[in-house]
Amino acid sequence: MADEKTIKLIHKTFNIYGLSITKKLSTIVAKHLQSNPELDPESWLTRVVEQILTQNLTTPQVDIEHIKLAIKECIKPESTLQETETVLNVIDAFTVPKVVYDLNKQKYVIEKADFDLFPDAKHKSLVFKERLDLLWYKTLKHPIFAPSKLGRTDENKLQLVPIEYLLSECKTKNVCIMGLLSQITEGHFYLEDYGGSVKLNLKKASFNSSLVVEGSIVLATGKYSDKVLHVDNIDFPPHEAPDESRVNFGDANVFGGPHPLSLRFSDKLKLFEDSNSANFFVFISEFWVDNEVVLSKFEILLSGFSESPPVAIVLCGHFSNSTSNVASAKKLREGFKKVAGIISRYPLIHQNTKFIIVPGPFDLSAPKILPRAPLPKYIMEDFLKVVPGTYLATNPCRIQYCTKEIVVFRENMLSKLSRNTLCYPKKEIDENGQERGEKVYEAFAKSIIRQSHLTPLLFSTIPVYWKHDHALQLYPTPDLLVVADDFQSYTTKYNECQVTNPGSFVKSNFSFKVYCPKENLVEDCDIPDDTEL
């Protein structure tokens, strides 16, 4: 029979943390304490309750499954990782949690996404509303837009107003509005929000940011007259430091994965990351498995890392150098079988390195709509038999390694933004004949991070599944963003995020990128032409 004093202690401990436990369940916990007399009841119960709190209960009532899981985790040594506390986790885009701003609660909340590729038409309009909501309330927190303290005035501050306020003509000078840049009528640009739209006159506008495209969420300042906003300046919403963004969610897991809490704050994983500081990732783009030269260069790459295998090698499409036809599936299957054979010749890599396969926009199996499904298992069947430690990832996908957050996206986004932009980065030549000004890839990194979105374009330019648009969000900003593109290889940094493009493996001297999580640094690598097998 369970000790009545112990049962009272159990109820008291659970009540302190706002949890409710039945007498039957408290008896189970008490029996566990009785059968383990070496445990200190108070400290052990506190650990159990804290573990239950990490399970994100929907109600204060604790059930048997919560108790079982908590006891199971508490039996492990404190230095041992929990089952969902993974060192490496590849996150499917269709399982990424959704971040929305709840107007009633006046805060950002996390919603669980449901797999629905063909929802009702109303969800199409919700996509841009949710994009605007995220940036609107983020911008209101910025010091330039935050209200002044009581009794103080600050001339440098701006007041962000909705378009319906502007249309009432309460204020016509030095107005600042935010909205979706679009062409409601051909050749005429408008700014839209939930309350209405206003026509823009951009003839004298100064663009403070490059690569502003139709479909972007922008800030516009100027003078309103004759139902037209005469724009003086147009810019993206200001960026927000990643740590400031994460304050909105506490320790909740916004990035995705099985663990209920953000692994960014895991002391155990941070210790593991620090003690394995030599660990690294390899990123390769346009990996043509049906090209013998590519396969020979890949073998050279593996031989170079054969004694110090990477944590993971991320291979991005396209995986074929020819257009799709009836024989494409067979070619890919045979090509990946050859790749598996090469990998098996290097035992340390074969045993210790994970392979992450990210499809390109023209690879087989899925329509050209984002997020894109993984390569079909039929094609990868032979490869998976030889290399079982393989992840068939979506495009985009997310990778969590210890406390680092990585987003991988295979799409020619820089060229799409460049073709559709209203303002391309200007090049200036200084007195020494050197180019000055923002490089196009720096403008690209600033564009997508300040938009908090991988594809800040209209659906006509790049289609997206309406209910899964949130999988393309970049909020909070990750540690590393790999945008595999046909553009030249580059690495830049913006808002504490490394943004890199490995470049085409076959078209850019067999270049690839190496990422060191401990230092959060990206290194440029390639395989010289004169290298011999």
C-alpha positions in Angstrom: 0.0 0.0 0.0 1.4 3.4 -1.0 2.4 5.7 1.9 -0.3 8.4 2.5 2.4 10.9 3.3 4.2 10.3 0.0 0.9 10.6 -1.9 0.3 14.0 -0.3 3.8 15.1 -1.3 3.1 14.1 -4.9 -0.2 16.0 -5.0 1.5 19.1 -3.4 4.4 19.0 -5.9 2.1 18.7 -8.9 -0.2 21.4 -7.6 2.7 23.8 -7.2 3.4 23.6 -10.9 -0.3 23.9 -11.8 -0.8 20.3 -12.7 -3.6 18.0 -11.6 -3.0 14.2 -10.9 -5.6 11.6 -9.9 -5.2 9.5 -6.8 -4.7 6.4 -9.0 -1.8 7.9 -10.8 -0.2 9.3 -7.6 -0.3 5.8 -6.2 1.7 4.6 -9.2 4.3 7.3 -8.7 4.4 6.6 -4.9 5.0 2.8 -5.6 7.9 3.8 -7.9 9.4 5.8 -5.0 9.0 3.0 -2.6 10.7 0.5 -4.9 13.7 2.9 -5.2 14.5 4.0 -1.7 17.8 5.6 -2.8 15.8 8.4 -4.5 15.2 11.7 -2.7 11.4 12.1 -3.0 11.3 15.9 -3.3 14.1 16.4 -5.9 13.0 13.4 -7.9 9.3 14.5 -8.0 10.5 17.9 -9.1 12.4 16.4 -12.0 9.4 14.3 -13.0 7.1 17.3 -13.0 9.6 19.4 -15.0 9.8 16.6 -17.6 6.0 16.5 -17.8 6.0 20.3 -18.4 8.2 19.8 -21.5 5.6 17.6 -23.1 3.4 20.7 -23.8 0.2 19.4 -22.2 -3.0 20.8 -23.6 -4.7 20.7 -20.2 -3.4 20.7 -16.6 -4.7 17.1 -16.2 -1.8 14.5 -16.2 -2.5 11.1 -17.7 -0.7 7.7 -17.5 1.3 8.3 -20.7 2.8 11.5 -19.4 3.8 9.8 -16.2 5.4 6.8 -18.0 7.4 9.0 -20.3 8.6 11.3 -17.5 9.7 8.4 -15.3 11.5 6.8 -18.3 13.4 10.0 -18.9 14.3 10.5 -15.2 15.7 7.0 -14.9 18.4 8.0 -17.4 21.6 9.7 -16.2 21.5 13.5 -16.3 24.2 13.6 -19.0 22.2 11.3 -21.3 20.2 12.8 -24.1 16.5 12.3 -24.2 15.1 10.2 -27.1 13.9 13.3 -28.9 17.0 15.3 -28.0 18.7 14.5 -31.3 22.2 15.5 -32.3 21.2 15.5 -36.0 17.6 15.8 -37.2 16.4 16.4 -40.8 13.0 18.1 -40.7 10.4 17.5 -43.4 8.9 20.8 -44.7 5.4 19.5 -44.3 5.8 19.0 -40.6 7.3 22.5 -39.8 5.3 24.3 -37.1 3.4 27.4 -38.2 4.1 30.8 -36.6 1.2 33.2 -36.7 0.3 36.4 -34.8 -2.8 36.0 -32.6 -4.5 39.3 -32.4 -6.6 38.3 -29.4 -3.6 37.1 -27.4 -1.4 40.0 -28.7 1.5 37.7 -29.3 3.0 35.2 -31.8 1.8 31.6 -31.3 2.7 28.2 -32.8 0.2 26.1 -34.6 0.6 22.5 -35.7 0.4 22.2 -39.5 -1.9 19.6 -41.1 -1.0 17.9 -44.3 -3.4 19.3 -46.8 -2.2 20.1 -50.4 -5.6 21.2 -51.8 -7.5 23.3 -49.2 -10.4 25.7 -49.8 -9.7 28.8 -51.9 -9.9 31.0 -48.8 -6.4 29.8 -47.8 -4.9 31.5 -50.8 -5.7 34.9 -49.5 -4.6 34.0 -46.0 -1.1 33.3 -47.3 -0.2 37.0 -47.9 -2.3 38.2 -44.9 -0.1 35.9 -42.6 3.1 37.1 -44.3 2.0 40.7 -43.7 0.9 40.0 -40.1 4.3 38.5 -39.2 6.2 41.5 -40.6 3.8 44.1 -39.4 3.9 43.2 -35.7 7.7 42.5 -35.9 8.2 46.0 -37.3 6.0 47.7 -34.6 8.5 46.4 -32.0 11.5 48.1 -33.8 12.8 51.2 -31.9 12.0 53.5 -34.9 8.3 52.5 -34.8 7.8 51.8 -31.1 5.7 54.5 -29.3 7.7 57.1 -27.4 7.6 56.9 -23.6 5.0 59.0 -21.9 5.7 62.7 -21.9 8.6 62.4 -24.5 8.7 63.2 -28.2 11.2 61.9 -30.7 11.3 63.4 -34.1 13.3 60.4 -35.5 10.4 58.0 -34.9 8.0 57.0 -37.6 4.3 56.1 -37.2 3.3 53.1 -39.1 -0.3 53.4 -40.2 -2.7 51.1 -42.0 -3.9 52.0 -45.5 -7.5 52.6 -44.5 -6.2 55.3 -42.1 -4.4 56.9 -45.1 -7.5 56.8 -47.3 -9.5 58.8 -44.7 -7.0 61.6 -45.3 -6.5 62.2 -41.6 -2.8 62.5 -42.4 -1.3 63.3 -45.9 2.3 64.3 -45.3 5.3 62.1 -44.1 3.1 59.0 -44.1 4.6 55.5 -43.6 2.6 52.4 -44.7 3.4 48.8 -45.1 1.8 46.4 -47.5 2.1 43.9 -50.4 3.5 45.4 -53.6 1.3 44.4 -56.5 0.0 45.5 -59.9 -3.8 45.6 -59.5 -3.9 47.1 -63.0 -1.2 46.4 -65.5 1.7 48.9 -65.3 0.5 50.6 -62.1 1.8 49.6 -58.7 -0.2 49.5 -55.6 0.4 48.7 -51.9 -2.2 46.5 -50.3 -3.1 45.5 -46.7 -6.2 44.0 -45.1 -8.0 47.4 -45.1 -7.6 48.4 -48.7 -5.1 49.5 -51.4 -3.4 52.7 -52.5 -1.9 53.6 -55.8 1.8 54.4 -55.8 3.8 57.0 -57.8 7.3 55.6 -57.9 8.9 58.2 -60.3 10.8 60.0 -57.6 11.1 57.1 -55.2 14.4 56.3 -53.6 15.0 52.5 -53.1 16.8 51.9 -49.9 17.0 48.2 -50.6 17.7 46.3 -53.9 15.7 43.4 -55.3 12.3 44.8 -54.4 9.8 42.7 -56.4 6.1 42.4 -57.0 4.9 40.2 -54.1 7.3 41.8 -51.6 6.1 43.2 -48.3 7.6 46.8 -48.2 7.5 50.0 -46.3 6.8 53.1 -48.2 7.0 56.7 -47.0 5.8 59.8 -48.9 3.0 62.3 -49.4 -0.6 61.3 -50.1 -2.6 63.4 -52.5 -5.3 62.9 -55.1 -5.7 59.3 -53.9 -2.1 58.5 -54.8 0.9 58.0 -52.5 3.9 59.9 -54.0 6.7 57.7 -52.6 9.9 59.3 -51.4 11.4 56.1 -50.0 10.7 52.4 -50.3 12.4 49.7 -48.2 12.0 46.3 -46.7 10.8 45.9 -43.1 13.7 46.2 -40.6 15.4 42.9 -39.6 15.2 41.6 -36.0 18.0 39.9 -34.2 17.4 36.1 -34.0 17.6 36.1 -30.2 15.0 38.9 -30.0 12.7 36.9 -32.2 13.0 33.8 -30.0 12.0 35.8 -26.9 8.4 35.7 -28.4 8.3 31.9 -28.0 10.3 31.2 -24.8 11.7 27.7 -25.0 9.1 26.4 -27.4 10.3 24.6 -30.5 9.6 26.9 -33.5 12.1 25.3 -35.8 10.6 21.8 -36.0 11.5 18.3 -35.0 10.2 15.8 -32.4 11.5 17.5 -29.3 8.9 19.8 -27.6 11.4 22.4 -26.6 13.9 24.3 -28.7 17.1 22.3 -28.8 19.0 25.6 -29.3 18.9 25.9 -25.5 20.0 22.4 -24.7 23.0 22.4 -22.4 23.7 18.7 -23.2 23.8 19.3 -27.0 25.9 22.4 -26.5 28.4 20.4 -24.6 28.4 17.7 -27.3 28.9 20.4 -30.0 31.8 22.0 -28.1 33.5 18.6 -27.5 33.2 17.7 -31.2 34.4 21.0 -32.6 36.0 19.4 -35.6 32.7 18.1 -37.0 31.6 19.6 -40.3 29.0 19.4 -43.1 29.5 19.2 -46.9 27.1 20.9 -49.3 27.0 20.1 -53.0 24.6 21.4 -55.6 23.7 20.1 -59.1 25.1 16.7 -58.4 24.7 14.8 -61.7 24.6 11.1 -60.9 24.5 10.2 -64.6 27.8 12.0 -65.4 31.0 10.0 -65.1 33.2 13.1 -64.6 31.0 14.1 -61.6 31.2 10.7 -60.1 35.0 10.6 -60.4 35.3 14.0 -58.8 33.0 12.9 -56.0 35.2 9.9 -55.3 38.2 12.3 -55.1 36.2 14.4 -52.6 35.4 11.3 -50.5 39.0 10.1 -50.5 40.0 13.5 -49.1 37.6 13.1 -46.2 38.1 9.4 -45.8 40.1 9.8 -42.5 37.9 12.5 -41.0 34.4 11.9 -42.2 31.8 14.7 -42.2 28.7 14.6 -40.0 26.6 14.8 -43.2 27.0 15.3 -46.9 24.0 17.3 -48.4 23.5 16.5 -52.1 21.1 18.9 -53.9 19.6 18.4 -57.4 19.3 18.5 -60.2 20.6 15.0 -60.3 20.6 14.6 -64.1 22.2 16.7 -66.9 19.5 15.8 -69.4 15.8 16.7 -69.7 13.2 14.3 -68.3 12.0 11.5 -70.5 10.8 7.9 -70.2 14.3 6.7 -69.5 15.1 9.3 -66.7 14.0 7.2 -63.8 16.2 4.2 -64.9 19.2 6.6 -65.4 18.7 8.1 -61.9 18.4 4.7 -60.3 21.5 3.4 -62.0 23.4 6.7 -61.2 22.6 6.6 -57.5 23.5 2.9 -57.4 27.0 3.9 -58.7 27.2 6.7 -56.0 26.4 4.1 -53.3 29.2 1.9 -54.7 31.6 4.8 -54.4 30.5 5.5 -50.8 30.9 1.9 -49.8 34.6 2.0 -50.7 35.3 4.4 -47.8 34.4 2.6 -44.6 34.6 5.5 -42.2 32.3 7.7 -44.3 30.0 4.8 -45.0 29.6 4.1 -41.3 29.6 7.6 -39.8 28.4 10.1 -42.4 24.7 10.7 -43.1 23.6 11.6 -46.6 20.8 14.1 -47.1 19.3 14.2 -50.6 17.4 17.4 -51.6 15.6 17.4 -54.9 15.8 20.3 -57.4 12.9 22.0 -59.2 13.3 19.9 -62.3 13.9 16.5 -60.7 11.4 13.6 -61.1 8.3 12.8 -59.1 6.7 16.0 -57.9 5.1 19.1 -59.5 7.0 22.4 -59.5 5.2 23.6 -56.4 6.9 24.3 -53.1 7.4 22.7 -50.7 8.6 19.8 -52.9 8.3 16.2 -52.0 11.4 14.0 -51.7 12.8 11.8 -54.5 10.7 8.7 -54.8 11.9 5.6 -52.9 11.6 3.6 -56.2 14.5 5.6 -57.6 16.5 5.5 -54.4 15.8 1.8 -53.5 19.3 0.4 -54.4 21.0 3.4 -52.9 19.2 3.0 -49.5 20.1 -0.6 -49.3 23.8 0.2 -49.4 23.6 3.5 -47.5 20.9 3.1 -45.0 21.9 6.3 -43.1 20.2 8.4 -45.8 17.5 11.1 -45.5 15.3 11.7 -48.5 14.5 15.3 -47.7 11.9 17.7 -49.0 12.8 21.0 -50.7 13.2 23.1 -48.7 14.2 21.1 -45.6 15.5 22.0 -42.2 18.5 20.5 -40.4 19.1 20.7 -36.7 22.6 19.8 -35.6 23.0 20.1 -31.8 22.1 23.8 -31.1 22.5 25.0 -34.7 19.6 25.6 -37.1 20.1 25.1 -40.8 17.7 25.7 -43.8 18.5 24.1 -47.2 16.7 25.3 -50.3 17.3 24.3 -53.9 15.8 26.9 -56.2 17.2 29.5 -58.6 15.8 32.3 -56.4 18.5 34.9 -57.0 17.9 34.9 -60.8 14.1 35.0 -60.2 14.4 38.0 -57.9 16.9 39.7 -60.3 14.6 39.3 -63.3 11.6 40.7 -61.5 13.2 43.5 -59.4 12.3 47.1 -59.6 15.8 48.1 -58.4 19.0 46.2 -59.1 22.1 46.8 -57.0 24.0 49.8 -58.4 27.7 49.5 -59.2 30.0 52.4 -58.6 33.7 52.7 -59.5 35.9 54.5 -57.0 39.0 56.6 -57.7 41.2 53.5 -57.7 39.1 51.8 -60.4 37.6 49.3 -57.9 33.9 48.4 -57.8 31.9 49.6 -54.8 28.4 49.1 -53.6 26.3 46.2 -52.7 26.9 42.9 -54.5 23.8 41.2 -55.9 24.1 38.2 -53.6 24.4 40.5 -50.6 21.2 42.2 -51.7 19.6 38.8 -52.1 20.5 37.7 -48.5 19.1 41.0 -47.1 16.0 40.7 -49.2 14.9 37.2 -48.0 16.0 37.7 -44.4 14.2 41.0 -44.0 11.1 39.5 -45.7 11.5 36.5 -43.4 10.6 34.3 -46.4 12.5 32.2 -48.9 10.2 33.2 -51.8 8.9 36.8 -51.5 7.2 36.6 -54.9 3.7 36.1 -56.3 2.4 32.6 -57.0 2.5 33.3 -60.7 6.3 33.5 -60.5 6.8 30.6 -58.0 3.9 28.5 -57.0 3.5 27.5 -53.3 1.0 25.1 -51.6 -1.2 27.6 -49.8 -1.4 25.7 -46.5 2.4 25.1 -46.4 3.6 28.6 -47.2 4.8 28.8 -43.5 7.4 26.1 -44.3 9.2 28.8 -46.4 9.3 31.3 -43.5 12.6 32.4 -42.0 11.4 33.5 -38.6 13.4 33.4 -36.3 16.4 33.7 -38.6 18.4 30.4 -38.7 22.2 30.1 -38.2 22.8 28.9 -41.7 20.8 29.3 -44.9 22.0 27.3 -47.9 20.3 28.5 -51.1 21.6 26.2 -53.8 21.4 28.2 -57.0 22.8 28.2 -60.6 24.5 31.5 -59.7 28.2 31.6 -58.8 29.4 30.3 -55.5 29.3 32.8 -52.7 29.0 33.2 -48.9 27.8 36.3 -47.1 26.4 37.1 -43.6 23.4 39.1 -42.6 21.5 39.4 -39.3 23.8 36.8 -37.7 23.0 34.3 -40.4 25.5 32.8 -42.8 23.9 32.7 -46.3 25.7 30.5 -48.9 25.4 29.0 -52.3 27.6 26.0 -53.1 27.4 26.8 -56.8 26.9 24.2 -59.5 29.3 21.3 -58.8 29.9 20.6 -62.4 29.8 24.2 -63.8 32.0 26.0 -61.2 35.3 23.9 -61.0 33.6 21.3 -58.9 33.1 23.7 -56.0 31.3 22.8 -52.7 30.9 24.3 -49.3 32.1 23.0 -45.9 30.2 24.3 -42.8 31.8 24.1 -39.3 28.9 24.4 -36.8 31.0 25.1 -33.7 32.4 28.4 -35.3 29.3 28.9 -37.5 31.7 29.4 -40.4 31.5 28.4 -44.1 34.6 27.5 -46.1 35.0 27.5 -49.9 36.3 24.3 -51.4 36.8 22.9 -54.9 38.5 20.0 -56.7 41.1 21.3 -59.1 41.1 20.1 -62.7 44.6 18.6 -62.5 43.7 16.3 -59.6 44.1 12.7 -60.6 42.5 9.5 -59.2 
